């Protein structure tokens, strides 16, 4: 089983990346929180890996921190949650906020994540509340990973800028700054203002 992978970042997209190590390109599925923490293409990257094996597939899931990987492992232990939904959950909420929401039993916050229904949110809280509380206390002094946008408008704008070829870090700074002036207007307005700041 692959538990850790270090190599050259050959290709990256918000859904998956390719890490080249020893002449082999490994496709690794990542949550958005990990994607935002990635270096530039062709630079060295090191991720914690979960190897998911099924009869007909072998998939790798990568995480920039132990906390993300631990949360992923907890999520897939819940009935009805597979690796793809677990990655989707980690993409829709920051790891620290997820730990807090589960530990506090805040199923409404979990329900707000795309793909998570009421029953799934309640199952997550019911099955993981105690474990999340322990995990949160263990990670209290752990280094923080870069935060991700806390709303869908910012996330969509960031994704658009990355697709235009801007680095994740530069795009995130521009979107954060543009958000202060654009506020809750259209996605187009937010992207235009971010592009103005980047030019």
C-alpha positions as CSV (number, residue, x, y, z in Angstrom):
1,X,0.0,0.0,0.0
2,X,1.2,3.5,-0.8
3,X,1.1,5.7,2.3
4,X,3.2,8.6,1.2
5,X,4.4,10.0,-2.1
6,X,7.1,12.5,-3.0
7,X,7.9,13.5,-6.5
8,X,7.6,16.1,-9.3
9,X,4.2,17.7,-9.8
10,X,3.7,16.8,-13.4
11,X,0.2,18.0,-13.8
12,X,-2.5,19.5,-11.6
13,X,-6.2,20.3,-11.7
14,X,-8.8,20.8,-9.0
15,X,-9.9,17.2,-9.3
16,X,-6.7,15.3,-9.5
17,X,-3.0,15.7,-10.0
18,X,-0.2,13.6,-11.4
19,X,3.0,13.1,-9.4
20,X,6.0,11.7,-11.3
21,X,8.2,9.5,-9.1
22,X,10.8,7.1,-10.3
23,X,9.7,7.6,-13.9
24,X,6.1,6.6,-13.1
25,X,3.2,9.1,-13.1
26,X,0.8,8.5,-10.3
27,X,-2.7,10.0,-10.6
28,X,-3.8,11.2,-7.2
29,X,-7.3,12.6,-6.3
30,X,-7.1,15.6,-4.0
31,X,-9.6,17.8,-2.1
32,X,-9.6,21.5,-2.9
33,X,-7.9,22.3,0.4
34,X,-4.9,20.2,-0.7
35,X,-5.1,21.6,-4.2
36,X,-4.7,25.2,-2.9
37,X,-1.6,24.1,-0.9
38,X,0.2,22.6,-3.9
39,X,3.4,24.1,-5.3
40,X,3.8,25.2,-8.9
41,X,3.9,22.6,-11.7
42,X,7.3,20.8,-12.1
43,X,8.2,21.5,-8.5
44,X,8.6,18.8,-5.8
45,X,5.4,17.8,-3.9
46,X,5.0,15.5,-1.0
47,X,1.6,14.1,0.1
48,X,0.0,11.7,2.6
49,X,-1.7,9.0,0.5
50,X,-4.7,6.7,1.1
51,X,-4.7,3.7,-1.3
52,X,-8.3,2.7,-2.1
53,X,-8.5,-0.9,-3.5
54,X,-11.6,-2.4,-5.1
55,X,-11.9,-5.5,-7.3
56,X,-11.6,-3.5,-10.5
57,X,-9.9,-0.3,-9.4
58,X,-6.9,1.0,-7.4
59,X,-7.2,4.7,-6.6
60,X,-4.8,7.1,-4.8
61,X,-6.1,10.0,-2.7
62,X,-3.6,12.6,-1.5
63,X,-3.6,15.1,1.4
64,X,-1.3,17.9,2.4
65,X,-1.7,17.3,6.1
66,X,-2.2,14.4,8.6
67,X,-5.5,16.1,9.7
68,X,-7.0,15.9,6.2
69,X,-6.0,12.3,5.8
70,X,-7.3,11.4,9.3
71,X,-10.6,13.1,8.5
72,X,-10.9,11.3,5.2
73,X,-10.4,8.0,6.9
74,X,-13.1,8.8,9.5
75,X,-15.5,9.9,6.7
76,X,-15.2,6.8,4.7
77,X,-15.8,4.7,7.8
78,X,-19.3,6.2,7.9
79,X,-22.0,4.0,6.2
80,X,-22.9,5.4,2.7
81,X,-19.8,7.6,2.3
82,X,-17.2,6.5,-0.3
83,X,-13.9,8.1,-1.1
84,X,-15.3,10.4,-3.8
85,X,-18.0,11.8,-1.4
86,X,-15.3,12.1,1.4
87,X,-13.1,14.2,-1.0
88,X,-16.1,16.3,-1.9
89,X,-16.8,17.0,1.8
90,X,-13.2,18.0,2.4
91,X,-13.5,20.3,-0.7
92,X,-16.6,22.0,0.7
93,X,-15.3,22.8,4.2
94,X,-11.9,23.4,5.7
95,X,-10.5,20.6,7.9
96,X,-10.5,22.6,11.1
97,X,-14.1,23.8,10.5
98,X,-15.2,20.2,9.7
99,X,-13.7,18.9,13.0
100,X,-15.5,21.7,14.8
101,X,-18.9,21.1,13.0
102,X,-18.8,17.3,13.8
103,X,-17.6,17.8,17.4
104,X,-20.4,20.4,18.0
105,X,-23.0,18.2,16.3
106,X,-23.7,21.0,13.7
107,X,-25.4,18.8,11.0
108,X,-26.8,22.0,9.4
109,X,-23.3,23.1,8.5
110,X,-22.5,19.7,7.0
111,X,-25.8,19.7,5.1
112,X,-24.7,22.9,3.4
113,X,-21.9,21.0,1.6
114,X,-22.9,20.0,-1.9
115,X,-23.7,16.3,-2.1
116,X,-24.4,15.9,1.6
117,X,-28.1,15.3,2.4
118,X,-29.8,15.6,5.8
119,X,-29.5,11.8,6.6
120,X,-25.8,11.7,5.6
121,X,-25.0,14.8,7.7
122,X,-26.8,13.3,10.7
123,X,-25.0,10.0,10.3
124,X,-21.6,11.8,10.2
125,X,-22.4,13.6,13.5
126,X,-23.8,10.4,15.1
127,X,-20.9,8.2,14.2
128,X,-17.9,10.6,14.4
129,X,-18.8,13.1,17.1
130,X,-16.5,11.6,19.8
131,X,-13.7,10.8,17.4
132,X,-13.8,14.3,15.9
133,X,-13.6,15.8,19.4
134,X,-10.5,13.7,20.2
135,X,-9.0,14.6,16.8
136,X,-9.6,18.3,17.4
137,X,-7.8,18.3,20.7
138,X,-4.8,16.4,19.2
139,X,-4.6,19.0,16.3
140,X,-4.9,22.0,18.6
141,X,-1.3,22.9,18.3
142,X,-0.7,21.5,14.8
143,X,0.4,23.9,12.0
144,X,-2.5,25.4,10.1
145,X,-2.8,24.5,6.4
146,X,-3.8,27.3,4.0
147,X,-7.5,28.2,4.2
148,X,-9.8,27.8,1.3
149,X,-12.6,30.2,0.2
150,X,-15.6,30.0,2.5
151,X,-18.2,30.6,-0.1
152,X,-19.1,29.2,-3.5
153,X,-18.7,32.5,-5.4
154,X,-15.0,32.9,-4.3
155,X,-14.4,29.2,-5.0
156,X,-15.8,29.5,-8.5
157,X,-13.8,32.6,-9.2
158,X,-10.6,31.0,-7.9
159,X,-11.2,27.9,-10.1
160,X,-11.7,30.2,-13.2
161,X,-8.5,32.1,-12.5
162,X,-6.5,28.8,-12.1
163,X,-8.0,27.6,-15.4
164,X,-6.7,30.8,-17.0
165,X,-3.2,29.8,-15.9
166,X,-2.7,31.9,-12.7
167,X,-1.0,30.2,-9.7
168,X,-3.4,29.1,-6.9
169,X,-1.7,31.4,-4.4
170,X,-1.7,34.5,-6.6
171,X,-5.3,33.8,-7.7
172,X,-6.5,33.3,-4.1
173,X,-4.9,36.6,-2.9
174,X,-6.6,38.4,-5.8
175,X,-10.0,36.9,-5.2
176,X,-9.8,37.6,-1.4
177,X,-8.9,41.3,-2.2
178,X,-11.5,41.6,-4.9
179,X,-14.2,40.2,-2.5
180,X,-13.7,43.2,-0.3
181,X,-14.9,45.6,-3.0
182,X,-17.2,43.4,-5.1
183,X,-19.0,41.9,-2.1
184,X,-22.0,39.7,-3.1
185,X,-22.3,40.7,-6.7
186,X,-22.1,38.4,-9.7
187,X,-19.3,35.9,-10.4
188,X,-18.4,37.9,-13.5
189,X,-17.8,41.0,-11.5
190,X,-15.7,39.2,-9.0
191,X,-13.5,37.6,-11.7
192,X,-13.2,41.0,-13.6
193,X,-12.0,42.7,-10.4
194,X,-9.6,39.9,-9.6
195,X,-8.1,40.0,-13.1
196,X,-7.7,43.8,-12.8
197,X,-5.7,43.2,-9.5
198,X,-3.6,40.5,-11.2
199,X,-2.7,42.6,-14.3
